[in-house]
Amino acid sequence: MVKVRFAPSPTGYLHLGGARTAIFNWLFARHNGGRFILRIEDTDKSRSTEESIREILEAMEWLGLDWDEGPYRQTERLDIYRREAQRLLDEGKAYYCYCTTEELEERRKKALEEGRMPKYDGRCRERTEPREGVDPVIRLKVSQEGETEIHDLIKGEVVYPNSQLDDFILVRSDGTPTYNFVVVVDDALMGITHVIRGDDHLNNTPKQIQLYRALGYEPPQFAHVPMILGPDRTRLSKRHGATSVLAYREEGYLPEALFNFLVRLGWSHGDQEIFSKEELIQHFSLENVGRSPAVYNPDKLLWLNAHYIKTGDNGRLAKLLIPFLMREGLVKEAQQPDLEWLCRVVETLKERAKTLKEMAQMAAFYFQAPQEYDPKGERKFLKSQILPYLEALVSELDKLNDFSERSVEEAFNRVMERFDVKLKHLAQPCRVALTGKTVSPGIFEIISVMGKEEAISRLKRAIEHIKSKSDT
Ligand code: GLU
């Protein structure tokens, strides 16, 4: 059975690259009916934080990446690593090294000066006596003969000459185990069948393969996913804008949009761009992960988000919109806006809003009467000639019992007929009067959604405004 894991180090937030790795693992598990494990790699205590763990879990939940086991935490498994290190020592496959940092540094410098590749020379391999006052590290005896072949499921055959390797450290002098050590112990003991991770770890793989062999475990299959590059083709980083998953939530992206976007950064299925989760589970395979790095394109993410907003369920969008309305100061913390009404608001805006944040900004006019009118719009449309139309419209709207879009439209028609004017002569002044702006969703819908009282009050205010101007 397929068993994969996502193994973040909690030293910061979940960034796009990490999220994509998690998604690929999750899809691989779901496609193959396997298991997806979450393992927190927190052995580096100086850099790991609880805050980061919370953040990572929250981001995964938001993306809908549910795990079947875990979260395991490596700091809760230290006994296991100690036992495995001891076993390697007992079997003569690992040894204590008493070389000090200063000595190692000196040798490193010398090697560089002499044009040699700096690496540990193995001088403590044969050492039998401890060295007074030095806390030793534990190193693996690494074979430096021959080569290590990786049959990578994405990169193909990768061959490393073992002469490039050295006896790397398994346990530091303070007793904490290193990444390369614990990752192998855990992947082996947890029965991981496929290690799918970023190709920044490809260089670690030959070391890890040697360690599997030393421990007597079968290495899993490896799949190293190429990096994500920024638009300038350098490795994606903060310089390119938000890289934290939750920052995208704050910016008003939908999780399915980011999910879809991240999958397509490196994986393809013909030229299809939009995928439901079910389709992704059905089609996902490592064969279709590209060998070259993918380039992050924020416009495409925006386009996908617009698509998912346009086709999204109004009730869900309305609920998701509330925090954004709060942030815009349109809804108060304690106040729960009427959801049914908010659904109608959403319906009028979803065609155009690319993010929930933008939707909240576009929705402002529903919550607040215009403080001022767009100057150009005011000059062009709020003129004394239109006073009779606006007054007639107020009286027609006032007569309506049913304030549906349809009835509003009929009220408009009656006014247009009476004065023999076209819709645009009436709609634009109304739009400015009601929203303060010259662009908005359809005039009948917004009036209907705004409601009778509010619409009439705003129109009356515009009438007063026009009158006061012509008086002076
Ligand atoms: N903790 C490692 C990282 O976050 C995991 C690497 C791996 O998947 O082996 O990069």
Residues whose N, C-alpha, C, O or C-beta is under 5 A from the ligand:
A	BS01	LIG	A7 P8 S9 E41 V183 R197
